[in-house]
Amino acid sequence: MALSDADVQRQIQHMMAFIEQEANEKAEEIDAKAEEEFNIEKGRLVQEQRIKIMEYYEKKEKQVELDRKIQNSHMLNQARLRILKARGEHIRNILDEAKNNLVDVTKDTARYKELLAKLIEQALYRINETDVTVRCRKEDVELVKGVLDTALSGYSTHSGEKCKATVDENDFLNPESCGGVEICAFNGKIKVSNTLANRLEMVNRQLLPEISALSKRGEGALVSGEKTDLGTLKPKLTYKTISSVYGPLLIVDLVRFPQFGEIVTIKLPDGSARTGQVLEFRGTKAVVQVFEGTSGLDVKNTQCEFSGELLKVPVEEDMLGRIFDGCGKPIDGGDEITPEKYLDINGEPINPSSRNYPQEMIQTGISAIDVMNSIARGQKIPIFSAAGLPHNEIAAQICRQAGLVKVSKEEAGENVQSEDDKGSGNFAIVFAAIGVTSETARFFRHEFIANGSMENVCLFINLANDPTFERIITPRIALTTAEFLAYECNRHVLVILTDMTSYCDALREISSAREEVPGRRGYPPYMYSDLATIYERAGRVEGRAGSITQIPILTMPNDDITHPIPDTTGFITEGQIYVDRALHGRKVYPPINVLPSLSRLMKSAIGPGMTRKDHSDVSNQLYACYATATQDVAPMKKVAGEEALTADDLLYLEFLDKFEKGFLAQDMHENRSIFDSLDIAWRLLRMFPKSMLRRIPPKIIEEYFPRTTKL
């Protein structure tokens, strides 16, 4: 039945109303959706700005805190230097007073004659010659003549040797000698100075630790302490018998009783002095290595004073906050240190059975090290770098940020040690720059002083233009200082040595000067054992609260990891941290390639009570994902193109990019705690479905995977 016009109009009106209603509903829906999207976007922008504002103020707060720390550190260092200067001045006044009191000794004729007889007899034992000349002050000539026979008789009785002695009545001692005698042989080429001034100087050196203890702790400081035996002091032998010079080496003839490693003072005619060490001796000939070199040395008129002692370094706890040269002399404008002890730079041998296994992690603030190559307290782990890579910046960052891990009870459980129990307040750093340029030295000094970390740092700087032999002793002086701080002052010490390649080159140069048979690439065959004497001084000792952790840094010549220096270092140490040139080329800092890096003692430094229980599993999973991405997926993409990759492969590629930019890369002044680094690692691992995280146990995944963290 056909519709009438009225029905058609009604139908049309109905359809129009329906369309209009539908359009209105659609418009309302679009408006609502737009409003919702607007609110979401507005909320996102507001949240982003809020986060930026929070980050800005957080950054400002950190900067204010850093500025405050730097200011406090500067004030503390300045106050310390003033105290040390005042203490040094006080000690010098004591010595000047003692020197003035020597006059009273010579006024008592009977007492002085007895003393002269003993001084002559002791000098005769030391020089051990049959024909000698005795020199004294002009006013002491008659006194010396009166006691000479007594001294000769005593010498003959005790030694069984005869000796002829003549008093020199033409050439007298300087009045500043304060009295005493000088015994000469071979027309003055060999002499023993046993003057009162020299005796006072020796007593001063021997008693300085006790004087230091008194000045620091008061009158009762030495009641239970060890007293110095002054009866063991022997006068020094001086020789004017240099026969030849070979580069930095002197050949000295007619030497009596030389010791291997004995320290020699080379006195030049102009009054200046240089320091040397006996490298070897045959019969009465001694080979002396001059630290400062032999340039401008007058062979005929130069004197060599043999000390009778091995090379020892003065140490005290106040060396922290100070800057020294490669020989341990202050170069920061402060006073000379007042030693608490003199220690042999070669250290004391440690019984292997008394060593404790390295445990507990040292936090560097660098994610690539802390999470994937954790360093245990007492470990020795080198950084392998190369020329042009930022190993100096990494060293400065570690020095600025390093410390013991602060574990909360929430993370570690109820039985965790407190921060004080673990000794985190006693952390110190000994930094030795070996053979560096002046620019690099300025960089280290500025970094440590400007960021306020100098307070707990002892810095030794050996420049590239310093004597070659100084490079040999710089790391040993640094380690001797570290041993004192660790085992005497109960501090946890991190020792950073850079650059050990300069040390080995110096070793090769000295070996060549001595005409020794070379080994691989010209390095001496004993380089392995020599490096071991440095690296093996790290560790923990039973019964001692402190510890020494060592991070030597070396530059591999031509990026060759098989070069003798990294090769022998790898055999001695407990892993390596590898600085990669390819990562550096991709602007990743720090460019640490975790795949060839390894910390063999990592398992003893991490886990519940030390870091976090997920640490080991997260590290393993990161290694697995990064290895798959770099070794399998990335090469496949280059060959077959991205279209040939699976969905899982694309996830690994995305992980590779974010891992290098968000985990490995961090600002030089960004200090990440181990817990921040682990949270960043979990943020990356959440890219993968749980089924792909095969290196992490299900319980750990269920506990940590759902967490929301911010990169």
SVG drawing of the C-alpha trace seen along z (x, -y; Angstrom):
<svg xmlns="http://www.w3.org/2000/svg" viewBox="-2 -29 151 49">
<polyline fill="none" stroke="black" stroke-width="0.4" points="0.0,0.0 1.5,-3.3 2.2,-5.9 0.4,-9.2 2.2,-12.5 1.5,-13.1 3.0,-9.7 6.0,-10.4 6.5,-13.8 6.1,-12.3 8.6,-9.6 11.0,-12.1 10.6,-14.3 11.1,-11.2 14.3,-10.3 15.5,-13.9 14.8,-13.9 16.7,-10.6 19.6,-11.9 19.7,-15.1 19.5,-13.3 22.2,-10.9 24.4,-13.8 23.8,-15.6 24.8,-12.5 27.8,-12.0 28.8,-15.7 28.3,-15.3 30.4,-12.2 33.1,-13.9 33.0,-16.9 33.2,-14.6 36.1,-12.6 37.9,-15.8 37.3,-17.2 38.6,-14.0 41.7,-14.0 42.2,-17.6 42.1,-16.9 44.4,-13.9 46.8,-16.0 46.5,-18.9 47.1,-16.5 50.1,-15.1 51.6,-18.5 50.9,-19.6 52.5,-16.4 55.5,-16.9 55.9,-20.5 55.4,-19.5 58.1,-16.8 60.4,-19.4 59.8,-21.9 60.5,-19.2 63.6,-18.1 64.7,-21.7 64.3,-22.4 65.9,-19.0 68.8,-19.9 69.0,-23.3 68.9,-21.7 71.7,-19.3 73.7,-22.2 73.2,-24.2 74.2,-21.1 77.2,-20.6 78.2,-24.3 77.8,-24.0 79.9,-20.8 82.6,-22.5 82.6,-25.6 82.9,-23.5 85.6,-21.3 87.6,-24.4 87.3,-25.9 88.3,-22.6 91.3,-22.2 92.4,-25.8 92.0,-25.3 93.9,-22.0 96.8,-23.7 97.0,-26.4 97.1,-23.9 99.8,-21.9 101.8,-25.0 101.6,-26.1 102.5,-22.6 105.5,-22.5 106.6,-25.9 106.4,-24.7 108.5,-21.7 111.1,-23.8 111.3,-26.0 112.0,-23.0 114.8,-21.9 116.3,-25.4 116.2,-25.4 117.9,-22.0 120.6,-23.2 121.3,-26.2 121.6,-23.9 124.4,-22.0 126.7,-24.8 126.2,-23.7 127.6,-20.2 130.8,-21.7 131.2,-23.9 131.6,-20.9 135.1,-19.9 135.2,-16.5 131.8,-15.5 132.8,-16.8 136.1,-14.9 134.3,-11.7 131.8,-12.4 134.6,-13.2 136.3,-9.9 133.1,-8.0 132.4,-10.0 135.9,-9.3 135.7,-5.6 132.2,-5.2 133.5,-7.1 136.5,-4.7 134.2,-1.7 132.1,-3.3 135.0,-4.3 137.0,-1.1 140.3,-2.4 143.9,-2.0 145.1,-5.6 142.7,-8.5 142.6,-12.2 140.6,-13.8 139.0,-17.2 137.4,-19.3 136.7,-22.9 139.8,-25.1 138.9,-25.4 138.6,-21.6 142.1,-20.6 143.8,-20.1 140.8,-18.2 140.8,-15.9 144.5,-15.2 144.0,-14.4 141.3,-11.7 142.6,-10.4 144.8,-7.6 141.9,-6.5 139.6,-6.2 142.3,-4.4 142.9,-1.9 139.2,-1.2 138.8,-0.7 141.8,1.6 140.6,3.7 137.1,4.2 137.8,4.5 141.2,6.2 142.4,3.7 145.2,1.1 144.6,-2.4 146.8,-5.5 145.0,-8.8 146.3,-12.4 144.6,-15.5 144.2,-18.1 145.5,-21.5 145.0,-23.5 141.5,-22.7 138.9,-23.1 135.2,-22.4 132.6,-25.2 131.5,-26.6 127.9,-25.6 128.9,-22.0 128.5,-22.7 131.4,-20.4 132.3,-16.8 134.6,-15.4 134.9,-14.4 137.1,-11.4 138.6,-11.4 140.5,-8.9 142.1,-8.7 142.8,-12.5 139.3,-13.4 137.6,-11.2 135.9,-9.2 134.6,-10.8 132.4,-10.2 130.8,-13.3 130.1,-12.7 129.5,-16.3 127.0,-17.3 124.9,-19.1 124.7,-16.0 123.9,-13.9 121.1,-16.3 119.8,-16.0 119.7,-12.2 118.1,-12.4 115.5,-14.8 114.6,-12.3 114.3,-9.4 112.3,-11.3 110.1,-13.2 107.2,-10.7 107.3,-10.9 107.5,-14.7 104.5,-14.6 102.6,-12.4 103.3,-14.8 102.2,-17.8 98.9,-16.1 97.9,-14.2 99.6,-15.9 102.1,-14.8 100.8,-11.3 100.9,-10.2 104.1,-8.2 103.5,-6.5 102.5,-3.2 104.0,-3.9 107.2,-2.5 110.3,-4.6 113.0,-5.2 116.5,-3.6 119.0,-6.4 121.9,-4.0 121.4,-2.6 122.1,-5.9 125.1,-5.5 127.0,-8.4 126.7,-8.6 129.5,-7.8 130.3,-10.4 132.2,-9.5 133.9,-11.8 134.8,-8.8 132.4,-8.9 134.3,-7.2 131.7,-7.4 128.2,-8.4 125.9,-6.5 122.6,-8.3 120.9,-8.5 123.4,-6.1 126.5,-6.9 129.4,-4.4 130.8,-5.1 134.1,-3.5 135.6,-2.5 132.1,-2.1 132.0,-0.5 129.2,1.9 126.6,0.8 123.1,2.1 120.7,2.9 118.1,0.1 120.1,-2.1 119.3,-5.8 122.1,-8.1 122.2,-11.9 124.2,-13.5 125.6,-16.8 126.6,-19.1 129.3,-21.9 126.7,-24.6 125.0,-23.4 122.1,-21.7 121.3,-18.1 119.7,-15.2 118.5,-11.8 119.5,-8.4 119.2,-4.7 121.7,-1.9 120.6,0.5 123.4,3.0 127.0,3.3 130.0,5.5 132.8,5.5 133.5,1.9 131.7,0.4 128.1,-0.7 125.6,-1.7 123.4,-4.6 120.3,-5.6 119.8,-9.4 116.1,-10.3 116.5,-13.8 118.9,-12.8 122.7,-13.5 122.5,-16.5 125.0,-19.2 126.7,-16.9 130.4,-17.6 132.0,-14.2 135.2,-15.4 133.6,-17.6 130.3,-15.9 129.8,-14.0 127.6,-10.9 126.3,-10.5 125.2,-6.9 122.5,-7.0 122.6,-3.3 118.8,-3.2 116.3,-2.0 113.8,-4.3 111.2,-5.2 108.3,-7.6 107.0,-9.7 103.3,-9.1 100.5,-10.6 96.7,-10.6 96.8,-14.4 98.1,-13.5 94.4,-13.3 93.4,-16.5 97.0,-17.2 98.7,-17.2 102.2,-15.7 104.7,-15.2 105.8,-11.8 108.4,-11.6 105.9,-12.4 106.9,-16.1 104.0,-18.6 103.2,-20.8 100.0,-22.4 101.6,-25.3 101.3,-23.6 104.0,-22.7 106.1,-19.6 104.2,-16.7 105.1,-15.7 105.4,-11.9 103.8,-9.5 105.9,-6.8 108.6,-6.2 107.6,-3.2 109.5,-1.3 107.9,-2.0 108.0,1.7 105.6,2.5 105.5,5.3 104.9,8.9 101.4,10.2 101.0,13.8 98.6,15.4 96.8,17.2 96.0,14.0 94.3,12.5 90.5,12.2 88.4,12.8 87.2,9.5 83.6,8.8 81.1,5.9 80.7,3.6 82.4,0.3 80.0,-1.9 81.4,-4.1 78.1,-5.8 78.6,-4.4 75.8,-1.9 78.0,0.1 80.4,0.9 78.1,1.1 75.5,3.3 77.4,5.5 81.0,5.4 80.7,4.8 83.9,4.1 84.5,5.9 86.3,4.2 89.8,5.6 89.7,6.4 92.2,5.3 90.5,4.6 92.1,2.6 90.5,0.3 91.8,1.1 91.6,-2.1 93.5,-3.5 94.8,-6.8 92.1,-9.4 89.5,-7.7 88.1,-9.4 89.8,-7.3 90.9,-10.4 87.3,-11.6 86.2,-8.2 89.0,-8.1 88.0,-11.6 84.3,-10.5 85.1,-7.4 87.3,-9.4 84.5,-11.9 81.7,-9.4 83.2,-6.3 82.1,-5.0 80.6,-2.1 77.1,-1.1 74.4,-2.5 72.0,0.4 68.6,-0.4 66.9,2.1 64.0,2.2 66.2,3.5 68.5,5.7 66.4,7.2 66.5,7.0 70.1,8.2 71.7,5.5 74.7,3.7 74.4,0.0 76.4,-2.5 78.7,-3.2 79.2,0.5 80.4,1.0 82.8,-1.9 81.5,-4.0 82.5,-7.1 86.2,-6.0 86.4,-5.8 89.4,-7.4 91.0,-7.6 94.7,-7.6 95.1,-8.8 98.4,-8.5 98.9,-10.1 101.9,-8.6 103.7,-10.3 100.8,-12.6 101.0,-15.9 100.7,-19.3 97.2,-19.7 96.0,-16.4 97.5,-17.2 95.6,-20.5 92.5,-18.7 92.8,-16.3 93.6,-19.1 90.7,-21.2 88.2,-18.3 89.1,-17.2 89.2,-20.7 86.2,-22.2 83.8,-19.4 84.7,-19.2 86.0,-15.7 89.6,-16.7 88.8,-16.3 89.2,-12.5 91.7,-12.3 95.5,-12.0 96.8,-13.0 100.2,-12.2 101.2,-13.7 104.2,-12.6 104.5,-14.7 105.8,-13.4 108.9,-15.6 109.8,-14.4 112.7,-12.0 112.1,-8.5 112.9,-6.8 110.3,-8.9 107.6,-7.0 108.9,-3.8 108.4,-4.9 105.2,-7.0 102.8,-4.0 104.8,-2.5 104.7,-5.7 100.9,-5.9 100.4,-2.3 102.5,-2.7 100.3,-5.7 97.2,-3.6 98.6,-0.8 99.1,-3.2 95.6,-4.7 94.1,-1.2 96.0,0.8 97.0,-1.9 94.0,-4.3 91.3,-1.7 90.2,-3.3 88.7,-1.7 91.1,-2.9 90.5,-3.0 93.8,-3.3 93.6,-4.6 96.8,-4.4 96.9,-6.0 98.6,-5.4 100.4,-2.1 101.6,-2.1 103.8,-5.1 105.1,-3.1 106.0,-0.1 107.6,-2.3 109.8,-3.8 110.6,-0.2 111.7,0.6 113.8,-2.6 115.7,-1.9 116.2,1.8 117.7,0.6 120.0,-1.9 121.3,1.0 121.8,3.1 119.6,5.9 118.4,8.6 115.0,7.5 111.8,9.5 108.6,9.1 108.6,5.8 111.7,4.6 110.1,4.8 112.2,6.5 111.5,10.2 110.7,9.4 107.9,6.9 105.3,9.5 106.8,10.0 107.4,6.3 103.7,5.5 102.7,8.2 104.6,6.3 102.2,3.4 98.9,5.1 99.2,7.7 99.3,5.0 95.5,4.7 93.4,6.8 92.0,7.2 94.1,8.5 92.8,10.5 92.6,8.5 92.7,5.2 89.5,3.2 90.7,1.3 91.1,2.5 92.8,1.6 91.0,1.8 93.0,1.1 91.9,-0.3 94.9,-0.6 94.3,-2.3 96.3,-1.6 96.2,-2.7 96.7,0.2 99.2,-0.7 97.4,-0.6 94.3,0.7 96.0,4.1 94.7,6.1 97.4,8.7 100.2,6.2 102.5,7.3 101.2,4.6 97.5,5.5 98.3,9.1 100.5,9.4 98.1,7.1 95.2,9.4 97.0,12.4 97.6,10.7 94.4,8.9 90.8,10.1 89.0,9.0 89.0,5.9 86.8,2.9 87.1,2.3 86.8,-1.2 85.6,-0.9 86.5,-3.1 83.3,-2.2 81.0,-3.3 83.1,-6.5 82.5,-7.2 78.8,-6.9 79.0,-9.6 78.3,-7.2 79.9,-8.3 81.3,-6.4 82.1,-4.2 82.4,-1.0 81.8,2.1 80.3,4.6 80.8,7.7 84.6,8.0 84.5,6.5 84.6,8.8 84.7,8.7 85.8,12.1 84.9,11.3 81.5,9.7 79.5,12.5 81.1,11.9 80.2,8.2 76.5,8.3 73.2,9.8 71.1,9.4 72.7,7.3 75.2,5.8 73.2,4.5 69.8,6.1 68.7,9.7 67.8,9.1 71.2,7.7 72.9,10.9 69.8,12.0 69.3,8.5 73.0,8.4 72.8,11.8 69.7,10.8 71.2,7.5 74.3,9.4 72.1,11.9 69.9,9.3 72.9,7.0 74.9,9.9 72.0,11.1 71.3,7.6 75.0,6.8 76.2,10.2 73.2,11.7 70.4,9.2 72.5,6.1 74.7,8.1 71.7,9.7 70.1,6.3 73.1,5.2 73.0,8.3 69.3,8.9 67.7,5.6 65.1,4.8 62.3,6.4 63.8,9.8 63.8,9.5 61.2,11.0 59.2,9.2 61.5,10.4 64.5,9.2 63.0,5.7 62.6,5.7 66.3,6.5 67.2,3.7 65.0,1.3 66.7,2.6 70.1,2.1 69.5,-1.6 67.9,-2.3 70.5,-0.3 73.4,-2.3 71.6,-5.7 69.8,-5.2 71.9,-2.8 75.5,-2.9 75.4,-6.6 75.3,-9.1 76.6,-12.5 80.1,-12.9 78.6,-14.5 75.7,-12.1 76.1,-9.9 73.7,-6.9 73.3,-4.7 73.3,-1.0 69.5,-1.0 68.9,-3.8 70.9,-1.7 69.0,1.4 65.7,-0.4 66.8,-1.8 67.8,1.8 64.2,3.0 62.8,0.2 64.6,1.5 63.8,5.1 60.0,4.3 60.2,3.8 60.3,7.6 57.4,10.0 58.1,12.0 58.6,15.1 61.7,13.7 63.4,12.9 64.8,16.4 67.8,15.5 65.6,14.1 63.7,16.5 59.9,16.2 59.8,15.0 62.2,12.1 60.1,11.2 56.9,11.2 58.4,8.9 60.2,6.4 58.7,6.5 55.4,4.6 57.3,1.7 57.0,-1.7 60.2,-3.7 61.3,-6.8 64.4,-6.9"/>
</svg>
